[in-house]
Amino acid sequence: MSHAQSVDTALVGSWLNRIEIAREEGNDKVPVLLEIRPTGEFSLSRVDEDRGFLTTDPETWHLSLKSHGRYSVKNADAFSINSTISPGDWIELRRVPAGNWPSLVDPFLLPKDMNTTQSGTPQNPLNPALVGLWQATKISGRRVDMVWRVNPNGYSILITVVVTRQGKIEASGGKLKLIPNGQSEALEATYRVLNHDTFEMTDDSGTGQWTRLGTTR
C-alpha cells in the first residue's frame, strides 16, 4: 500500500492541541501543531508565544527568561539574533513590508494584537532599529519559523514555531502509526474522528483532542 493510500483522508490537514510541557519556571500548556499530508508525511511543531517589554543594549536583547540573546543589525530591513530560541545559530529576521501580513507562519497561529501597533515611549532601553514587524525561517537542523512584533513603546510579541518531529504516518481504521525520521521505533496510537474538524488520539500518555487549524483561535 502506498503512503498516499495509507492515510485516512479525514486526518489530512493542520491540527492544534494544547500539551503540557515541563519548563524551568514550571509546567505550561503550549499549542502543538500537527500537520498530516496526503503523501503520508507528518510534522509536529511546538508553538511558543512570549511577550513583554523588550530591553536592548548595543549587543544584547532581553524579553524574558526564555527569550534573550545577542543581536546584530544588518540594515534597515534586516537584523540577526543568536539566542535561546535556537542556541548557537544566527537567525536573520527580515522586515515585513508595511500593509503586509507575515507569510512564514499561518495567520491562525498569530495572536490578534500581532497586527496592532502600540505607540509611546519605551519603558526600557530600546534600539529603534528593531521596531517593526519581522519574520524569519531557519531550516538547518530543527526548522524554526518566527514572527516578531516590536512596538515603538518596547512592547514585544514573539511567536516561534519549532518543528520537534517529522516523518511518515500511517492511519486507517482507527489505528495510527507515526514513524519519525531517524528512529526505527514507531509511535503507535488509536484515533477516533468526532467530526470534520475534530479527532481524538489515544496513546500511552492518554487521550488528546485535536482541532482543525482555523476553526478556533
N, C-alpha and C positions, 0 to 999 in steps of 0.2 A: 504493500500500500504506500503511495507517495505521501510526502509530508502535507501537501495541499489537501489530500483526501482524509488525513488523519486528524484534522482539527474540526471540531463541532462548529459550524458556522455561527451558532448562537453566541459563541465566545469571542469571535473575531471583533477587535476594536480596542479602544483605550478605556481602562477601568481604574477607579480610585478606591482606596481603602485607607483607614487610619490604623496604624500598627504601633504598639508600644515599643519604644526603643530606649535602652538604658543610656543615659548621658552622665557626665561627671557631676552636673548640677542636679541630677535626679531623673527619674523616668519621664518620658514625654511621648505623647501620641502624635505621630507625624504622618502626613499624607504619603502614601506609596502608590506609584503609578505602574500598572501592569498593561503592557501593550502586547496584543496577540495578533499576529499577521496570518493571513490565509495561506502563506507559504510554509507554515509550520515553524515559525520562529517567534521567540518571545523576548522581551526585555523587561526588567524590573528596576524601577528607579525610586530613590528617596527624594522627596520634595521638601526642602528646608526653607523656612522663612525667618529672617532676622530683621529687626527694626529697632530704631533708636536714633540718638543724635551722634553723628559721626564726628570724630576728632582726628585731626591730622597734624603732623609736623612736616618738615621738608622731605622726610624719607619714609615715615611710617603712618599707618592709619589704624584706627581702633573703633569698632562698632559695638562689640560685646566680647565676653569671654571666649565665645566660639568663633568669632569673626574678627580677625585682625591680622596685620602683617605689614609688608613693605609695599611701596608703590613707586612708579616712575612715569612721569608724564611724557608722552611721545610728541604730541601736537594737540591742537585744539579739539581734535575729534578722536583721540585715542590715548589711553594710558594702560599700563600693565600693573598687575599685582602678583606678589608672591606671598602666600598666606596660608592660614589654617584650612582654607577651603580645599586646596589641593597642594599639600606641603611639598616644597622643593621645586614646584613648577611655576613659571611665569605665565600668566594668562593675560592676553591683550583684550581689553574691552573697547568697543567701538561705539561712538555716539549714535543713537537712533535719531534720524532726521526729524526736525520739528513737524508735528502733524502726523507722524507715522507711529505705528504700534510695533513693539518688538516682534520679530519673526522667528526667533530661535526657540521660544517656549510657548506652548499652547496658551492662548489667552485665558482659557478656563482655569489655568493653574495660577494666574496672577490675581492678587487682591484688587478690588475696585479702585482703591485710592492710589494704586501704582500710576494711574493716569492723571492724577491731580497734583499740581504744583503748589507747594506751600512757600509763600514768600516770608520775608522777615530777616532779622539779623541773627547770625549763628550764635548759639549759646557757648560753643566751644571753638577753639582754633580750627579753621577750615580752609583748605586750599580751594579757591574759587574755580580752579581748572577742573575740579571733579564734579562740579554742579551740572546736573543734566540727567538724561535717561540713557542707560548704557546696556549693551548686551555682549555676550562672548560665548564661545564654544571651545573646549579643549577636548580633542579626540584621542590623543596618545594616552595609553594606559586606560584608566576608567574615564568614560566620557562625562564631561561636566558642562551643562548649559547654565548660563547666568543671565539674569536681568537685574539691574541695579538702578534705583531712583535715588539721586542725591538732590535734595531740595536746597534752595538758597538759604534757608534758615538752619541747615545742617541735618534736618530730619531725613533719615535714610531708610529705604526698604530694599532688602536684598533677598532675591529668590534664587536658589540653586537647585538644579535637578541633576542628581548624581546617579548614573547607572551602576547598580550594585551586582546585577546578574543578567546574563543573556545567553541564549542558546536555542535548543529545539524544544518543541512542545508537541505532545500527542494527547488528544482529548476526544473521547467519544463514549456514548452510552453511560455517562455519569462517572467515568474514570479518567483521571488526568495524570500525566507524567511530564515533569519538567527535567530536561537534560542540559544542565548548564555547561557552557564551553569550558574545556579544560578539566572537567570532572567525569569520572567513569560511573559514579553512582547517581542514579536518577532520584528525583524527589517525587514521591507518589502521593496522590490525594484523590478525593472524590469531589464531585461538584453537582450542584442542583440549580437549574435555571428557574428563577422565580418569575421573570417576565423579560421583555425585550431589553430592559435597562438595568437588571439586577440578577446576580447569581451568587450562590454561596459556595465556598470552597472549604473542605474539611481535611486537615492533616493531623499529625501527632500533636501539634500545638493547640488545636481547637478548630472552631468554625469561624470564618470571617466572611463578611458580606461585601461584595464588590459592586460598585455603581458606575454605570457608563459615564465617561467624562463628558461634561456638558449638560447633564440632566440636573446637577445640583452644583452649588457653589460652596 
